[in-house]
Structure formats: C-alpha cells, structure tokens
C-alpha cells in the first residue's frame, strides 16, 4: 500500500471521530486542548483534567475511577490523531 492509500485509509477510518470533534463547542475545544497539552507535557490524566477544569469549569468532564480509563484512552487517541493530522499537513505542504 502506497503512502497516499495509507493516508486515505487513515482518514476514512477516523471519519466518525473527526466528525465528532467538529461538533464540539469552542469551550469544549479549549478544554480538550488544555487536557492534551497537559498529557503532552507528561501530566497524568487526572492532573491534566484538573488543570483544564480550573481554566474551563463550565466544560469540565465529570469522571470517577470507573470512567477515568475510558477518558484517558479518548484523550490519548485525540493526542495521537492530532499528531498524525499535523504530519499529514506537513507532508502535503512539502509537495
């Protein structure tokens, strides 16, 4: 599979996730950005969520020990998705 096909396959497989991201409010986007930035800087998910809640209390997620793993998975997926899209963008601009 060539690079173009691989990129197309990735974008197709993440279409539903990308659509969900587009439905977020500006406050939710800002909150998510703080969580992701916290994770990128090495914070644990609970600390990243606390930091985001301090800045955007109206958009803060409610979590507990039963939901934290799912929330962590979501934000790690979001972080990786953003990195992949950034690399795709970089590659596209070099053509």
C-alpha positions in Angstrom: 0.0 0.0 0.0 1.4 3.4 -1.0 1.6 6.5 1.1 -1.5 8.1 -0.5 -3.6 4.9 0.0 -2.4 4.7 3.6 -3.3 8.3 4.3 -6.7 7.9 2.7 -7.3 4.7 4.7 -6.4 6.5 8.0 -8.7 9.5 7.2 -11.6 7.1 6.3 -11.1 5.0 9.4 -11.2 8.1 11.6 -14.0 9.9 9.8 -16.5 9.3 12.6 -14.1 10.6 15.3 -13.3 13.6 13.2 -17.0 14.4 12.7 -17.5 14.1 16.5 -14.6 16.6 17.0 -16.3 19.1 14.7 -19.4 19.1 16.8 -17.6 20.4 19.9 -18.3 23.9 21.2 -15.4 26.5 21.4 -15.3 25.9 25.2 -15.1 22.1 24.7 -12.3 22.6 22.2 -10.4 24.9 24.6 -10.9 22.4 27.4 -9.7 19.5 25.3 -6.6 21.5 24.2 -5.6 22.0 27.8 -6.0 18.3 28.6 -4.0 17.3 25.6 -1.3 19.9 26.3 -1.1 18.5 29.9 -0.7 15.0 28.6 2.0 16.1 26.1 3.9 17.7 29.0 3.9 14.5 30.9 1.0 15.1 33.3 -1.2 12.2 34.4 -4.7 12.2 33.0 -6.2 13.2 36.4 -3.8 16.2 36.7 -4.5 17.2 33.1 -8.2 17.1 33.7 -7.9 19.1 36.9 -5.8 21.8 35.1 -8.4 22.0 32.3 -11.3 22.2 34.9 -9.6 25.1 36.6 -9.4 27.0 33.3 -12.8 25.9 31.8 -15.1 24.8 34.7 -18.2 25.0 32.6 -16.9 22.5 30.1 -15.2 20.1 32.6 -15.9 16.4 32.3 -17.1 14.6 35.4 -15.1 11.4 36.0 -14.5 8.8 38.6 -12.4 5.7 39.0 -14.9 3.8 36.7 -14.7 6.2 33.8 -11.1 7.5 34.0 -9.6 4.8 31.9 -12.0 5.4 29.0 -11.4 9.2 29.3 -7.7 8.6 29.3 -8.0 6.4 26.2 -10.1 9.1 24.5 -7.5 11.9 25.1 -4.6 9.7 24.2 -6.4 8.9 20.9 -7.1 12.6 20.4 -3.5 13.5 21.0 -2.2 10.9 18.6 -4.9 11.8 16.0 -3.8 15.5 16.1 -0.1 14.5 15.7 -1.0 12.3 12.7 -3.0 15.1 11.1 -0.2 17.5 11.7 2.3 15.2 10.0 -0.1 14.7 7.0 -0.4 18.5 6.8 3.3 18.9 6.8 3.8 16.3 4.1 1.1 17.9 2.0 2.7 21.3 2.2 6.0 20.0 1.1 4.6 18.6 -2.2 
